[in-house]
Amino acid sequence: MMRVTSSDERRAESWTAIRTALQAAIQAAGIPSPDIWAGISTDERAYRKRVLDDIARRVAEEGVHTAVPGDDRGRQFMPFAALKGYDDIVRDSQEPMR
């Protein structure tokens, strides 16, 4: 026989799942606790907690983002190479001013 759950029980299970996902995201991304900063005001601590919670929420939803390696970052600007005179402008900007 199937057990019928109340809306309060479903809501509690949902919050538990959300809380578990956020805690996993905090650990995966290495997000610190606002308690690591000594000597900050209560308002500042609350603000930092909100920011860190927002980061944890985004990590839980989208996963941990990693930086693009330096060698690959320049590729995003390659479409500009098709512009007429682009190479000349780059070369001129790299030459010392006379």
Contacts in CASP RR format, 6 or more apart in sequence:
PFRMAT RR
TARGET T0000
AUTHOR 0000-0000-0000
METHOD contacts of the structure
MODEL  1
MMRVTSSDERRAESWTAIRTALQAAIQAAGIPSPDIWAGISTDERAYRKR
VLDDIARRVAEEGVHTAVPGDDRGRQFMPFAALKGYDDIVRDSQEPMR
5 13 0 8 1.000
21 60 0 8 1.000
22 53 0 8 1.000
22 56 0 8 1.000
22 57 0 8 1.000
22 60 0 8 1.000
24 60 0 8 1.000
25 31 0 8 1.000
25 56 0 8 1.000
25 57 0 8 1.000
25 59 0 8 1.000
25 60 0 8 1.000
25 63 0 8 1.000
25 64 0 8 1.000
26 52 0 8 1.000
26 56 0 8 1.000
26 59 0 8 1.000
28 59 0 8 1.000
28 63 0 8 1.000
28 64 0 8 1.000
29 55 0 8 1.000
29 56 0 8 1.000
29 59 0 8 1.000
29 64 0 8 1.000
31 52 0 8 1.000
31 55 0 8 1.000
31 56 0 8 1.000
31 59 0 8 1.000
32 52 0 8 1.000
33 52 0 8 1.000
34 40 0 8 1.000
34 45 0 8 1.000
34 48 0 8 1.000
34 49 0 8 1.000
34 52 0 8 1.000
35 45 0 8 1.000
37 45 0 8 1.000
37 48 0 8 1.000
40 48 0 8 1.000
80 86 0 8 1.000
81 87 0 8 1.000
END
